[in-house]
Structures are given as C-alpha cells and as structure tokens.
Amino acid sequence: MNVAKRRAELVLAAYELFVDRGYRAVVVADIVARAGVSHGTFYNYFTNKRDVLDAVIDHYFALIRSRVFGRVVAGQRPQTLDEFCALAAGVIDQCYELVAEEPGLVTFILLEATSIDDQVAERSIQNLTIYGDEATAWIKNGIALGYMDSALDPRLTGEILLSILLSALLSAVRDGADGLDQQRVRTDLVRFVRAALEP
C-alpha cells in the first residue's frame, strides 16, 4: 500500500476514535485496531498518540478550509460589496453544511482538541491564521477596489471576519438550540459584515 494512503488511514482512524470517545480515552492499540494495522505500522508513521493528534488537527483544519472556502470562494475576487457579502453568505451556509455532514468535526477540532494542551491550542491558532491571512487579502482587495472603507486595518478586519466564521460554525453546532436558525444567522452576520466594511 502506498505510504500516503496508509498514513491517511491512520489519521482517519484516530480522528474517528477521538470524536467518538474523546482524545484521552483512546490509546494507540485502539487506533491500530480501527485501521487494521499493526503497532509497528503505526510507529512507522507516528511516534505516539500525541503525534497522530497533530496530524489529525492539520488534516481536518485543511478539510474545513477546503469545504467552507473551496466550494464558495475558489479564487473569486469580489468586485463589489454586494459580491463580497454574497460570498460571505455562501461561506456561512457551507459552515452549516459541513456541520450537518461531519457533526463531530467542528466540536472536536475547535472545542475539545484545543483543551488538550497548550501545543494543540497553539497549533489550532496557527491553522486559523491561514484563514485570517486569506480574509486579510480579501479586505486589501476590497479597499484597493474602493468598495470597502479605506480606514480599515486589513489584518484586524480579517481577524474579525474569521471570528464571524467561527460564530457561524458554533451556531451550526448548536443547531438552533440558541433560538437562531441558519437563515437568521446568515442574515444577521452578513448585515454586520456589510455595516462594518462599507465606506
């Protein structure tokens, strides 16, 4: 079997177990049993359970990025605030779709994993920085084209957009338990984005 595929199978097995049982309740023996490999095979790819956790964090942050941004944004460069807000609405909808299709993913990656230790929290922040960088580029583009307020600090505004993404993900996890449905969350967050960005 190819090396990348075997490693991916181990990452998937670890992820499924971490979501089902919680990180602390899983041991390497559980991961190898789920993946159908030997302990030796596991140790060809990872030094311990904590090492595979890092791979899980990186892989699933990349999945969130591709699912939430890739399906909507995919290289688009909005030319107006209306286009930008339409993209924001699409990203919010993708947050809900992702949570519906992978219910444990956001809860594990954003809530449980970050409480495991400081290194995981730092790794999560590093992964989130990639999203912040992308949002910053969008803001710079909007300012350059004149449809966003030129007084905005692109980096700070990009981080605010990231917090809006996190709000949408957490609202999707709550699935209406907070009294807010997807339509209301989308409408309110897009209204906030428009008010914050327009010149």
C-alpha positions as CSV (number, residue, x, y, z in Angstrom):
1,M,0.0,0.0,0.0
2,N,1.2,3.5,-0.7
3,V,2.7,5.4,2.2
4,A,0.4,8.5,1.9
5,K,-2.7,6.3,1.8
6,R,-1.6,4.2,4.9
7,R,-0.8,7.4,6.8
8,A,-4.2,8.9,5.8
9,E,-6.0,5.7,7.0
10,L,-4.3,6.0,10.4
11,V,-5.2,9.7,10.6
12,L,-8.8,8.9,9.8
13,A,-8.9,6.1,12.3
14,A,-7.5,8.3,15.0
15,Y,-9.9,11.1,14.2
16,E,-13.0,8.8,14.3
17,L,-11.9,7.5,17.7
18,F,-11.1,10.9,19.1
19,V,-14.5,12.2,18.0
20,D,-16.4,9.0,19.3
21,R,-14.6,8.5,22.6
22,G,-12.6,11.7,23.3
23,Y,-8.8,12.0,22.9
24,R,-8.0,11.0,26.5
25,A,-10.0,7.7,26.3
26,V,-8.1,6.5,23.1
27,V,-4.9,4.5,23.1
28,V,-2.6,3.5,20.2
29,A,-4.0,0.0,20.3
30,D,-7.5,1.4,19.5
31,I,-6.1,3.3,16.6
32,V,-4.3,0.3,15.0
33,A,-7.3,-1.9,15.6
34,R,-9.6,0.6,13.8
35,A,-7.1,1.0,11.0
36,G,-6.5,-2.8,10.7
37,V,-2.7,-2.4,11.0
38,S,0.0,-3.5,13.5
39,H,1.6,-1.4,16.1
40,G,4.8,-1.4,14.1
41,T,3.0,0.1,11.1
42,F,1.6,2.9,13.3
43,Y,5.1,3.7,14.6
44,N,6.4,3.8,11.1
45,Y,4.3,7.0,10.7
46,F,3.9,8.4,14.2
47,T,5.9,8.4,17.4
48,N,2.9,8.3,19.7
49,K,-0.8,9.2,20.1
50,R,0.1,12.9,20.6
51,D,1.9,12.9,17.2
52,V,-1.1,11.5,15.4
53,L,-3.2,14.1,17.0
54,D,-1.1,16.8,15.4
55,A,-1.7,15.2,12.0
56,V,-5.5,15.0,12.8
57,I,-5.6,18.7,13.6
58,D,-3.7,19.7,10.5
59,H,-5.7,17.4,8.2
60,Y,-9.1,18.4,9.5
61,F,-8.3,22.2,9.6
62,A,-7.4,21.8,5.9
63,L,-10.7,19.9,5.3
64,I,-12.7,22.7,7.0
65,R,-10.8,25.2,4.8
66,S,-11.5,23.3,1.6
67,R,-15.1,22.6,2.4
68,V,-16.0,26.1,3.7
69,F,-13.9,28.2,1.4
70,G,-13.1,26.0,-1.5
71,R,-16.7,25.4,-2.5
72,V,-17.7,29.0,-2.4
73,V,-14.7,31.2,-2.8
74,A,-12.4,29.1,-5.1
75,G,-10.3,32.0,-6.4
76,Q,-13.1,34.5,-6.7
77,R,-12.2,38.2,-6.3
78,P,-15.4,40.1,-5.5
79,Q,-15.6,43.4,-7.3
80,T,-18.3,45.0,-5.2
81,L,-19.5,44.9,-1.6
82,D,-22.6,43.0,-2.8
83,E,-20.4,40.3,-4.3
84,F,-18.4,40.2,-1.1
85,C,-21.5,39.8,1.0
86,A,-22.8,37.1,-1.3
87,L,-19.6,35.2,-0.8
88,A,-19.8,35.7,3.0
89,A,-23.4,34.3,2.9
90,G,-22.2,31.3,0.9
91,V,-19.4,30.6,3.4
92,I,-21.9,30.8,6.3
93,D,-24.1,28.3,4.5
94,Q,-21.1,26.0,4.0
95,C,-20.4,26.1,7.7
96,Y,-23.9,24.7,8.3
97,E,-23.5,22.1,5.6
98,L,-20.1,20.9,7.0
99,V,-21.6,20.5,10.5
100,A,-24.6,18.6,9.1
101,E,-22.3,16.2,7.2
102,E,-19.5,15.9,9.8
103,P,-21.3,16.6,13.1
104,G,-18.3,15.8,15.4
105,L,-15.7,17.5,13.4
106,V,-16.2,21.1,14.5
107,T,-16.8,20.2,18.1
108,F,-13.7,18.1,18.3
109,I,-11.3,20.4,16.3
110,L,-12.5,23.8,17.8
111,L,-13.6,22.8,21.2
112,E,-12.2,19.5,22.6
113,A,-8.8,19.4,20.9
114,T,-7.8,22.9,21.9
115,S,-8.3,22.0,25.6
116,I,-5.9,19.0,25.4
117,D,-2.7,21.0,25.9
118,D,-1.1,24.3,25.1
119,Q,0.7,22.9,22.0
120,V,-2.6,21.8,20.4
121,A,-4.1,25.2,21.2
122,E,-1.1,26.9,19.5
123,R,-1.3,24.5,16.5
124,S,-5.0,25.4,16.1
125,I,-4.2,29.1,16.3
126,Q,-1.6,28.6,13.6
127,N,-4.1,26.8,11.4
128,L,-6.7,29.6,11.9
129,T,-4.0,32.1,11.0
130,I,-4.2,30.8,7.4
131,Y,-7.9,31.7,7.3
132,G,-7.1,35.1,8.8
133,D,-4.4,35.6,6.1
134,E,-7.0,34.8,3.3
135,A,-9.5,37.2,4.8
136,T,-6.9,39.9,5.1
137,A,-6.2,39.5,1.4
138,W,-9.9,39.9,0.6
139,I,-10.0,43.1,2.7
140,K,-7.0,44.5,0.9
141,N,-8.6,43.8,-2.4
142,G,-11.9,45.4,-1.3
143,I,-10.0,48.5,-0.1
144,A,-8.0,48.7,-3.3
145,L,-11.2,48.5,-5.4
146,G,-12.9,51.2,-3.3
147,Y,-15.9,49.2,-2.1
148,M,-14.5,48.9,1.5
149,D,-13.7,51.6,3.9
150,S,-10.1,52.7,3.3
151,A,-9.6,53.4,7.0
152,L,-9.9,49.7,7.9
153,D,-6.9,47.8,9.1
154,P,-6.8,44.8,6.8
155,R,-5.3,42.4,9.4
156,L,-7.6,43.3,12.2
157,T,-10.6,43.3,9.9
158,G,-9.5,39.9,8.5
159,E,-9.4,38.5,12.1
160,I,-12.9,39.9,12.7
161,L,-14.1,38.1,9.6
162,L,-12.5,34.9,11.0
163,S,-14.4,35.4,14.2
164,I,-17.6,35.6,12.1
165,L,-16.8,32.3,10.5
166,L,-16.2,30.8,14.0
167,S,-19.6,32.2,15.1
168,A,-21.3,30.6,12.2
169,L,-19.6,27.2,12.9
170,L,-20.6,27.3,16.6
171,S,-24.1,28.3,15.8
172,A,-24.3,25.4,13.4
173,V,-23.1,23.1,16.1
174,R,-25.8,24.4,18.4
175,D,-28.4,23.6,15.6
176,G,-31.0,26.1,16.7
177,A,-30.7,25.4,20.5
178,D,-29.8,29.1,20.9
179,G,-33.1,30.1,19.1
180,L,-31.2,31.0,15.9
181,D,-31.7,29.2,12.7
182,Q,-29.4,29.2,9.7
183,Q,-31.4,31.9,7.9
184,R,-31.3,34.2,10.8
185,V,-27.6,33.7,11.5
186,R,-26.7,34.3,7.8
187,T,-28.9,37.4,7.6
188,D,-27.5,38.9,10.8
189,L,-23.8,38.1,10.1
190,V,-24.0,39.4,6.6
191,R,-25.7,42.6,7.8
192,F,-22.9,43.0,10.3
193,V,-20.2,42.4,7.6
194,R,-21.8,45.0,5.3
195,A,-22.1,47.6,8.0
196,A,-18.5,47.1,9.2
197,L,-16.9,47.2,5.7
198,E,-18.8,49.7,3.7
199,P,-17.1,53.1,3.1
